[in-house]
Amino acid sequence: MASSREVKKLVEILESIDDWEKDGSSEAKELCLSLIPSHNDEDLKLRRCLYEVCRYAVVGKLPATAAASFLQELSEAQDVIPSIIIDIVSVLDVEVGTSEDKTHRPNFISLLQECSKFIPESTLKVHLDAETLSSLSLIQSQKLFDQRCIKVKTRLFYRQDKFNLLREESEGYSKLAVELGQDLDGSLTSAELLQRVMALIGHFSLDPNRVLDIMLEAVECHTSDKQLLLLPVLRSCNGSTRTLCQILGFKFQQYSESTSSTPASLYQAAALLVHTDLVSIDELYSHLSPMDDRILKQHKEVLQKGRRGAQKTTIAVTVSKEDDSDVVITEQPEENQKVGLVRSLLELADWQKAEWILVRLPPFAATGDPAVAKALCQLLHAIIEPVYRPLAPKPARGRPIAIKVPANKESANNCNTAYQAHSIEDFKTFVFPMLTQLGLHVSSDPVLLAKILRIGRDYVQQHWNPSPTAEQFPTDPLCLMWLDCVDEVVLPSLSLLPCNCSLAEETWGMLKCLPYQVRYRLYGQWKNASYLSDIVILNARANTLDRAKYIMKRLTKESVKQSGRQLGKLSHSNPGIVFEYVASQIQKYDNFIGPVVDSLKYLTPLAYDVLSYCLIEALGNPDKQKLKQEDTNLSQWLQGLAQFAGAVFRKYTIELTGLLQYVANQLKSGKSFDLLVLKEVVVKMSGIELMEEVTQSQLQALAGGELLRAEGGYFNQVRNTKKSSQRLREALMESALGVPLCILIAQQRQSVIFVETTSCHLKLLSKLYDQCQDTLVQFGGFLATSLLPQDYSSKFPPFDDLVRKYFLQVDTAFFLERPRLAHNINSRIEGLKRASKTGSDLAKAEKDCVETEMKALIDRVRPLPICKELSVHLFTTFWSLSLYDIWVPESRYQEEISRQEQAIAELESNAEMNMSKRKKEKDRCETMMKRLGEERDRQKEQHLRIMAWLEPASKTWFKSSASLKSRMATHFFQQCAFPRCCFTAMDAVFCAKFVQIMHQLKTPHFSTLLFYDRVFADQSVSLAVASCTENEASRYGRFLCCLLEEIMEWHKSQDNYDKHCSNFPGFISAMRVDGAVQLEYKDFRHICFKWHYKTTKAMLACLESKDYNQIRNAILVLIKILPHFPVVSSLGVALEKRIDLLREAEKPERPDLSALANSYLGKLRSRRSTFILESQFHNKEDKKSQDTEPGQAATKKAGAESESMPSGDKSRSSNGTSVSETTSLKSHTSAGSPDQSASVNSSSSLTSRPSASSAASSSGNATSSAPRSTNTQAKTTGGSSGGTGASTSAGTSGGGSSSVKSSEHSGSKERSDAKSDSKSTDRKSSATTSAKATQGSASQSPSPRDRTDRTERPDVSMSPSSSSSAKKTKQPSSREEEKDAKRRKTDKDESVVDAGDRKKDKDRDRERSRDHEKTEEKSAKGDRKRDRDDAIDLERESKRHRTDESSKASSSGGGSTSTTSKHDGEDRHEKRHKSGDTDKRASDKQDKSSGASSGGSRTGKSPAGSSSLNGSAATGSSSDSKSRASASAASKKEDRSSKDKEKEKEKDKYKTQRSSRHS
């Protein structure tokens, strides 16, 4: 800025010429004189000002005289001015000479002429051009002047005054060689040698450049001592630096152009001159070949070629022997003189000059040379020696390094070399930069690598904080340098060291001190990036992969040891490549897991750690789908990796923190697929497995203590997983991931259906939910059993925080809270025992402890909005207790103790076993027996303690209001029993046991009957089945199985019922002023049948729903309850036929459902022999006799029963079977034709129920309609006696008319067919049976008007008049039975003769006839019992309407039954006489149909067929059964063929309906 101001000021002065003449000259002079000081920048300012004055004179703005006068004054004032003026004049001479404007030339000449007065002439001749000198007349002729200049230059530059060639002056050069090559004994100094050389040059006129060349040759040939002597001589030669560089460059270029390689002596001499600063590295570098651009291009080409080859290593390429001749041999790379110079510099320990060259070359281009790598390694040995020697054990210190390096920085600066490091801080200067440049080629010196690793291990152990709260990645620069060293040097170098196990151990010794996050980051860089850095490591990767493929192809179960050793050797150097390929094979072949896991026992700890990283990397691969293509199952590769991870982590000691954190991260992001990995790891390492298909013995063992669970509760032996379980526990404790994982799994379980995959198949969502549930139970159970109680209690949040803060559901929160509650109770009790309390005081104190802890938990639960309807005491008690608390599996304990005793006996009898081993095993068994006994006693104490607290506590669980009983039962089932029974199989058993305990404790205001009625209500069962997942359905089925087991135990005998149910508040049927009315045993049996019936109804509805989940869950529930359901043969046949149809229909589209149905069908058929008739299940005779009781007693009984039933079920019968329901069930059990089956809609019939109002209207209309509806009453009486009645459904909903009409039409048609052709084999047996059963009903319809009355009038079948009418018409029915019996006896003899003529195998037919006769006799007996039972049901259902109108309706309906029976008998008699033998068989089938409708065949035909039950019942069963038995044996083959054809048609119809729904 100052220069511009002064120049501007001078320009202003020059612009005004008038001012210049007056005062401008003096001002300009002062300005220029002020700029004269000796500073360089001020000199430039002065030159600029003088230049402006001269320029103004040249352009004519300033007179030449004035300018010259001004310049002269300045020259006189300062001596430097003339020299500056000459320079300015020279510049102006060039500018004016080259300018196109020739007008300035005269002005310039004038200025020079004026300046020549004070500037010497000689100075002007030196600086000015010849033309200018001629214009100034300083020379005579320009031409002569040019000629003389040429002659002088020729004489100066082309005349030889010195000898350059050796032959030109051989004597002088010979003496010079002698002087330079003589042996030195120390007497000759550098000064003397220089003096002699100078003398030889002067005496023999030797060319100095040639002398320098010879001296360089001497430096190359001499040893280091003589080189040191010659270096001062070279340094003394003034101006020899550039000359030496040119001479050296000429030598290098000569070798690069020739075929011979550059000698090492030249590299050493050049390095020595560079090291001593005699030659500049910058100037010499340009003379070296090849050029940097060419080196970089060659490096890129080689690296790209290697990377392309690495990409092809995954493809198996086979090259034949014939192709060997086509292999192109690449030419040897050209010599790199820069690399040779680097090697020599490193040998001189001149790291700075060597690094200057290295940074200009591509990575590892120089250190890839073995000589350079060796020199650099030797230098590193010398530098780190002071740091390594104190750390190394004495045998590992080795010999001192040959290279001498300065000991400190001061001495190193004098000789320009690297110096030794005395601390880790000194590594920043030389060691880390050297290692970075060396890179993976440090593998050329494994000893150096081991030293570096040991130093690094010591530093990491001292400076890295191993606590979990420490920073994952360091911020200290030195720590980062160490990580870079491991990343760029150590791990890549390990890849080039085949089978070096010791170095792998040294590497792990350093890496194990780092957190897993840092290690995995290093492994990822090593595996994915380091192998692409250099062609050498690329080749190593390809060779390793080929070798891994070779080994894995030959790995079998038999060759595990040999292949495992080879795999272990291969993994020492390249574990990432090996395990990546191994993981890929496991993902494809899951049967490969076992041999691979066994073969990994020869790995190093580093290889195990890399294996863990590779597993996590494979699991997190974003390119792989974790679902199969149909999106309903997890992918096979994920399942394989999960199983492999569990097996590997169990067998080998590998850090688990990384895998656990990966699963936690996946859960945080809302993904639950990888929970499969955690589940497999916990199963394999702890032995805790969540099994749905557990045996009863295992389930009992799981209800015991920890030891019993370990011995008999799991398929795996838990004691074999003790070490692995401890490792898993330690990993969870150290990483603090146990509680977070548990809470994350619980949250994912709640949100998986809504967040995970909203568009996925329901089957997949069910599996994901089950996976979350199973993993939660498994993982939570592991934490509860493996952690110390105090650790568990302190680490898990309190219950209210789990619900409020973490938003866990009640079942999950209580599941996590139970272990803490048990620990708190046990710790208090242990404190009491230590206080030496005994007897009653101890028992009371223990009870107080339980009460105190439970009260504290209740106080936490009470503010939470989780139990609004139930008592908080009941709610908390139910959810906080476990099966361990309320039930002691003493038999299971005794089994385990007996097993140990048996093992001891076997040991004593085993003489071949070693004595010491036998003693050891015996001691173990005895210890186990003792521990099991102690554990049993502790559980008994806990059970007694809990029961002592429960007994008084149960008194406050339910409110006293009788109207709330039904609601309380419903709420208890919805909020407690059902959610928990679906949680685990143990909880399912607990729910059943807890209900039994509530019953046994005689809990006030708790109705066991109402609760069971809620559980087995058809809607409850169907909704529960539809809402469950697959595993929940199995648990729900186990819950029902336990309840049914208890129910059937009570049902078995009167004694059992009296012992467990009589005088229990749970079985009160009504409350009266004089006391409670207990449910009688016979009524309980009716209710049991109702529960069985409703369960069957619900199962059939689910099986017919076409929904995958409902069908699957229904079958699963049926499998679970198979030991106790079905029991009644009619219900079993209904289920069997439905399952059989389902199996065939689902086979092509959903084969998994077909296989499941087939499995259940086989089990069901195997239990067919245990089925009983309905008449055997509950006594129908008692029921019928109750219907005949007149007046008030029956009314009171019905009222009591109605009071005991839920409000929603008061309109139903005591066994819960309405007329429409039984009709629907019969449609399932019927073997009739498709037309008949279609006449009754199963779904609509099952849901339609006669209401109380409809029953009242039916009863009220009975009197007025009795004279016109005699046939109708007979029909309805038959329906009630058989437990069915389609007319009831018709009278109530209007839907029965079509069913009856279609049945009548079907019956007429079948009668005509039977009369026309009796031997037709293509007629359906079931249709014939149904037709014969409805024949009696059809014969009672004399006119269409009567049929219309039956369908349009209100039905009276629900009225008590039906039973009264049956009683009044009993005697006429007996007379008709006697007549019919005589006719049947005659027909029996004829049928036997006819059958004997047609049968070939008489013995087989006789045996079948005998069996069938017995069955039919039982059916006949059951008919009478069913009549009585149905009468009881009808009486209870019409409680409020048993008035005087009922008596009138009963009297008006008399005689109908006898009429029906009479018509039925006459019809059969007329048919037998008209049709001969064929009609005999047809008649026999008719009798069989009637008997089946009355008894065992009550599995149902169509509703029309059910209406003739009364007629068949009135004919008697004793004589009929004998006649039917013989006729049945004759027609059994015909029936079998007809049934098969009917079955096929039903299947075809089912498939047609299914396909139409799908379309």
Salt bridges, closest charged atoms under 4 A:
GLU42 OE2 - LYS45 NZ 3.17
ASP43 OD2 - ARG47 NE 3.52
GLU52 OE2 - ARG48 NE 3.43
GLU52 OE1 - ARG55 NH2 2.81
GLU73 OE1 - LYS29 NZ 3.96
ASP87 OD2 - ARG47 NH1 3.17
ASP93 OD1 - ARG105 NH1 3.71
ASP101 OD2 - HIS104 NE2 3.48
GLU114 OE1 - LYS117 NZ 3.11
GLU121 OE2 - LYS125 NZ 3.27
ASP161 OD1 - ARG159 NE 3.74
GLU171 OE2 - LYS175 NZ 3.28
GLU179 OE1 - ARG196 NH1 3.02
ASP183 OD1 - LYS226 NZ 3.33
ASP213 OD2 - ARG210 NH1 2.70
ASP213 OD1 - LYS251 NZ 3.02
GLU217 OE2 - LYS251 NZ 2.51
ASP277 OD1 - LYS353 NZ 3.79
ASP292 OD1 - LYS338 NZ 2.39
GLU334 OE2 - ARG294 NE 3.03
ASP350 OD2 - HIS275 ND1 2.89
ASP350 OD2 - LYS353 NZ 3.92
GLU385 OE2 - ARG389 NH2 2.42
GLU385 OE1 - LYS451 NZ 3.75
GLU425 OE1 - LYS428 NZ 3.20
ASP445 OD2 - HIS381 NE2 2.60
GLU506 OE2 - ARG454 NH2 3.22
GLU506 OE1 - ARG457 NH1 3.99
GLU580 OE2 - LYS527 NZ 3.27
ASP598 OD1 - LYS651 NZ 2.67
ASP609 OD2 - ARG519 NE 2.71
GLU617 OE1 - LYS527 NZ 2.85
GLU655 OE1 - ARG519 NH2 2.43
ASP674 OD2 - LYS626 NZ 2.45
GLU680 OE1 - LYS684 NZ 2.90
GLU692 OE2 - ARG1035 NH2 2.75
GLU693 OE1 - LYS1120 NZ 3.45
GLU711 OE2 - ARG719 NH1 3.29
GLU711 OE1 - ARG899 NH2 3.38
ASP774 OD2 - LYS679 NZ 3.75
ASP774 OD1 - ARG1035 NH2 2.76
ASP800 OD1 - ARG860 NH1 2.98
ASP811 OD2 - ARG749 NH2 2.80
GLU817 OE1 - ARG820 NH2 2.76
GLU846 OE1 - ARG945 NE 3.27
ASP848 OD2 - LYS844 NZ 3.50
GLU853 OE2 - ARG828 NE 2.45
ASP859 OD2 - LYS855 NZ 3.57
ASP859 OD1 - ARG862 NH1 3.05
GLU869 OE1 - ARG967 NH2 3.54
GLU869 OE1 - HIS971 NE2 3.68
GLU890 OE1 - LYS940 NZ 3.71
GLU895 OE1 - ARG892 NH1 3.42
GLU896 OE2 - ARG892 NH1 2.90
GLU896 OE1 - ARG899 NH2 2.66
GLU908 OE2 - LYS922 NZ 3.24
GLU921 OE1 - ARG924 NE 3.33
ASP923 OD2 - LYS919 NZ 3.28
GLU941 OE1 - LYS833 NZ 3.39
ASP987 OD1 - ARG980 NE 2.92
ASP1013 OD2 - ARG1014 NH1 3.98
ASP1013 OD1 - LYS1090 NZ 2.32
ASP1018 OD2 - LYS1097 NZ 2.60
ASP1018 OD2 - ARG1249 NH2 2.51
GLU1030 OE1 - ARG1112 NH1 3.92
GLU1049 OE1 - LYS1052 NZ 3.41
GLU1080 OE1 - LYS1082 NZ 3.72
GLU1080 OE2 - LYS1197 NZ 3.79
ASP1083 OD2 - LYS1197 NZ 2.87
ASP1083 OD1 - ARG1436 NH2 2.43
GLU1104 OE2 - ARG1138 NH1 3.52
GLU1104 OE2 - HIS1228 ND1 3.17
GLU1136 OE2 - ARG1165 NE 3.01
GLU1136 OE2 - ARG1168 NH2 2.41
ASP1140 OD1 - ARG1143 NH2 2.61
ASP1140 OD2 - ARG1165 NH2 3.70
ASP1140 OD2 - LYS1543 NZ 2.52
GLU1144 OE2 - ARG1143 NH2 3.36
GLU1144 OE1 - LYS1147 NZ 3.86
GLU1146 OE1 - ARG1150 NE 2.90
GLU1146 OE2 - ARG1554 NH1 2.94
GLU1149 OE1 - ARG1554 NH2 3.38
GLU1149 OE1 - HIS1558 NE2 3.64
ASP1152 OD2 - LYS763 NZ 3.26
GLU1174 OE2 - HIS1178 NE2 3.06
GLU1174 OE1 - ARG1426 NH2 1.69
GLU1181 OE2 - ARG1424 NE 3.82
GLU1181 OE1 - ARG1428 NH1 0.33
ASP1209 OD1 - ARG1212 NH1 2.47
GLU1221 OE2 - LYS1097 NZ 3.38
GLU1221 OE2 - ARG1249 NH1 2.02
GLU1304 OE1 - ARG1347 NE 3.87
GLU1304 OE2 - ARG1350 NH2 2.72
GLU1310 OE1 - ARG1323 NH1 3.43
ASP1313 OD2 - ARG1323 NH1 2.91
ASP1349 OD1 - ARG1268 NH2 3.73
ASP1349 OD1 - ARG1353 NE 3.57
GLU1376 OE2 - ARG1383 NH2 3.85
ASP1380 OD1 - ARG1383 NH2 3.47
ASP1380 OD2 - ARG1384 NE 2.40
ASP1380 OD1 - ARG1468 NH2 3.79
ASP1387 OD2 - ARG1472 NE 2.49
GLU1390 OE1 - LYS1480 NZ 1.97
ASP1394 OD2 - ARG1398 NH1 1.76
ASP1394 OD2 - ARG1481 NH1 3.15
ASP1401 OD2 - ARG1404 NE 3.24
ASP1403 OD1 - ARG1406 NH1 3.13
ASP1405 OD2 - LYS1399 NZ 3.91
GLU1416 OE2 - HIS1412 NE2 3.22
GLU1416 OE1 - ARG1524 NE 3.86
ASP1423 OD1 - ARG1498 NH2 3.23
ASP1427 OD2 - LYS1184 NZ 3.54
ASP1429 OD1 - HIS1086 NE2 3.37
ASP1429 OD2 - HIS1178 ND1 3.35
ASP1430 OD1 - LYS1180 NZ 2.43
ASP1430 OD1 - LYS1183 NZ 3.98
ASP1433 OD2 - LYS1183 NZ 1.50
GLU1435 OE2 - ARG1442 NH1 2.29
ASP1464 OD2 - ARG1468 NH1 2.22
GLU1470 OE2 - LYS1474 NZ 2.58
ASP1477 OD1 - LYS1480 NZ 3.39
ASP1487 OD2 - ARG1384 NH1 2.14
ASP1487 OD1 - ARG1468 NE 3.38
ASP1487 OD2 - ARG1472 NH2 3.31
ASP1520 OD1 - ARG1384 NE 2.33
GLU1534 OE2 - LYS1485 NZ 3.82
ASP1535 OD1 - LYS1485 NZ 3.41
